[in-house]
Amino acid sequence: MPRSCRDCLPMMPTELSAVLPARHIQEECGVFGVYAPETTDVAPLAYYALYALQHRGQESAGIAVRRGGQLLLRKAPGLVPEVFDKKTLSDLSGADAAIGHVRYAYDGAERDTFRAQPLLVRHAAGDMALCYNGKLVNARQLRMESETRGGIFQTGTDAEIISHIIVREHLRTNTTEDAILNAMHYMIGAYSLIVLDGKKLIAARDPNGYRPLCIGRVGGCWCAASESCAFEALGGEMVRDVEPGEVVVLTEDGPVSRNVNILARHALCSFELIYFARPDSVIDGVSVDLFRREAGRRLARRSSVEADIVVGVPDSGLSAAQGFAEASGIPYAMGLMKNRYIPRTFIQPTQGQREQSVRIKLNAMGSTVRGKRVILVDDSIVRGTTSARLVKLLRDSGAAEVHFKVSAPPFLNPCYFGTSLPDCRELAAHGRTEEEVCSLIGADSLQYLTVVSAGAIATPVLPAITPYLCPTATDAPRNPRNHFFALKIRRSRYVYFQIRCLRRRRCGRDRRL
């Protein structure tokens, strides 16, 4: 068994030891904000928007509103319709602005209200509500610095750390947006942020644009959300994306832009397009559905497998499967039926829970696949739990052959910007060849989308996607033994973050990439 990438590292710089991520998997969430000065009740708008973003978080939900200059908050563990009923929404009526949050917790912690967002902070400069999606790689360092100054924390969330930094900077500045601009110089990582105070609604995105955030309009209301599908659910439309490093203040006249002075390149997390986002969303100018369809087409062009039907894995694998069928000429068929009330399986905290979720999440349609050579298309292989189960389901239902096609490159190492896993050895593709992964999941053949193809789909809109998938990026500083990406923070200080380990003997780098 190959060792962890972290075990392969030589002695690290002092700066790195302070920013190495915690062991547990972190969170991927959805955020929403609406400013409607001409509307007397924005809570229902936030409710329906969060409902549209439910796929981004199923652990807890919360809404904070501004009524008469005062902030009110309701949040609890559970799905959006479980947390908010008619009475709860009526208690939030009469507001002119609101922010909302749905949360995924990857760390296996119990569902509780403390970790739910938004956070409501009362401080000397006024009240503030905050909701956040992402991961700070220097969270522990920032928390320690705050605690040495007397800061008190109630939870272990990054959102609470961010709130401390914003409050501290607010005492030095005149406005909340200036405080956020200053705070972004200290925050290293991936994040989308929406803040509501007594006067303003503010949205901010990390300088690299890892996490999506966009601006939309619903009638006379201005909104911000993780995905554009939230606006369409309200009968509105997307106006534009929040640019990397941009802070946007939503006013009656529209968005007012401010930019943090950090030089960075655009590097959207590829998993947003491949897996997390809804197909009807548009992220950074790229249609999620069209991206996945093109991924399926490119898989088909490189495929030499003869088959009778193409089957997609609901939901994020369906678009790629349709694209594969279009390019290959092989008929598309609905071979798997999904129970839509089961959360995403790779996020479950234990292997037993993941396997149980898979068993009740998907069922094979025997009448469709019996006696057929099946091409099964999925968005990714993470641990391989779901993939192996699906292959077995199809075989038990009578499929003659099962050929597995993956519309993403191999997931080789943890990502510490929000979709991380505690150990790279949990990843099916880490340290294994394509043939070994194929044997692991029990398929007749296995094919991944190449890194070059994945990057080319989004180019030129997202030209920087390829380096974050490929360990052979040409524009990052290199070490003879390891590959690091350097973020320049405040002139001369560098914090090094490991993107990919290139030590072939220990980490089993796949040369096909």
Secondary structure, DSSP 4 states (H G I P E B T S, - for coil): -PPPGGGG--SPPHHHHTTPPPSS-----EEEEEE-TT-S--HHHHHHHHHHTGGG--SEEEEEEEETTEEEEEEEES-HHHH--HHHHHHT-S-SEEEEEEE---S-PPP-TTT-S-EEEEETTEEEEEEEEEEETTHHHHHHHHHHTT---SS--HHHHHHHHHHHHHTTSSSHHHHHHHHTTT--EEEEEEEEESS-EEEEE-TT--S--EEEEETTEEEEESSTHHHHHTT-EEEEEPPTTEEEEEETTEEEEEE----------HHIIIIIS-TT-EETTEEHHHHHHHHHHHHHHH-----SEEEEPTTTTHHHHHHHHHHH-PPEE--EEE-TTS--GGGSSSHHHHHHHHHHHEEE-HHHHTT-EEEEEES--SSSHHHHHHHHHHHHTT-SEEEEEESS----S--TTSS--S-GGGSTTTT--HHHHHHHHT-SEEEEPPHHHHHHHHTTTSTTTGGGT-TT-SSS-B-SS-EEEEEEETTTEEEEEEEE---HHHH---TT-
